[in-house]
């Protein structure tokens, strides 16, 4: 019997409501239980909200997940985890505060376009709050469309929002 093949997927996790460290920890537990092994995790970064105003700062991390799930199924799982953890979406596509946010950033060298999922993440190169932790876990990962490494994207990023190290280890 052939075992299912696995993929290394890079995901971003963020929280700016409630006990943010606990929310990130719980999301990582659920990912391990339901999606696959987390083979690498960045430090925790504190960042200002991006694209909207909020009183609370975000905590962000980037993880590498080895998974046998297909892209659509992993995205469904991420939305399920968000909902089970109490995330409420107001609709309309506006940015807002959230207890947890899970995004697929990169799926090896694949380009994926399907309803509700675009990989590489379309705003990846413009978000310092993603690129800083991403550069910790996979600085040489290559964007399959632009050909730039994560380290190069970080160097070229115009985003000057405040992004600072909050904790070295989770």
Secondary structure, DSSP 8 states (H G I E B T S, - for coil): ------EEEEEEEEE-SSSHHHHHHHHHHHHHHHTEEEEEE--EEEE--SSS--SS-EEEEEEEEEE-S-HHHHHHHHHHHHHHTT----STT-----S-EEEEEEETT--EEETTEEES-TTGGG-HHHHHHHHHHHTT-B-TTT--BHHHHHHH------EEEEES--
